[in-house]
Amino acid sequence: MKKATAIALLLLLVIVSFALTPLELDLDGTKVLYFAEYFDLYNEVTAFDEAEIAWVTDGDTVNLIRSKTLKLIEPVRLIGLDTPETVHPSKPVEEFGREASDFAKNLLNEKNVRLSYDWDPRDRYNRILGYLWLPVEYSGETRYVLFNLLAIINGYGHAYTSFSFNENYMQTFLEAETYARDNSLGLWGLQEAIIETPVEETKPGYDPTVFITNTGTKYHREGCRYLKDSKIALRLSEAKRRGYTPCSVCNPPK
């Protein structure tokens, strides 16, 4: 099946099963999937820096120049995105790592972007933590695509929620990962990405929705008292994959 045909079929599937408006965007010759409603995420951005990508390290780390005067090259870790390793000093190149890295390089190298931030300015390695926004012409105007999210939608990485970030973004990133997984995009098309469940839970379609919090290690039923401060919905299989264990109070599905 040709790539264009495959994308068209995916767009049709999303219209039927996903309550968002799918788009096929052409970013300098690279066809990608995005959702029209996600353009609105940029409306929440109140402060940003104009930047130029100097080079891409791997799928979730770039080096860029924020100051055209100083020409200082700074490393940036993309918030909420985790891609397979390609340059880790003590780990081998992971499966689909090169594809994720090439995806980032094709879309970002030497591009002018906008960089916005969350409450944590830097990680423990002193890298800047940020969201990368790519300009794209859509319906006669310039809109901004969130690359961190774009990579997840197209199956080049996981939603990285081990460290909390903007709560609205967290929910959106998890939804995007669910979409990529359900449609076997990118790394989700690999045999290793199939999540096995215990024999007693292999009923057709058994993967109920459970809930996690920004900071907890348990997953819950809706209405659990531990969800009063934050609530992020995801599937049971995904909660297990991330290492969450069932709450002993609300006794969610296992």
Secondary structure by P-SEA (a helix, b strand, c coil): ccaaaaaaaaaaaaaacccbbbbbbbcccbbbbbbcccccccccccbbbbbbbccccccccccccccccccbbbbbbbcccccccccccccccccaaaaaaaaaaaccccbbbbbbbccccccccccccbbbbbbbbcccbbbbbcaaaaaaaaccccccccccccaaaaaaaaaaaaaaaaaccccccccccccccccccccccccccccccccccbbbcccccccccbbbbbcaaaaaaabbbbbccccccc
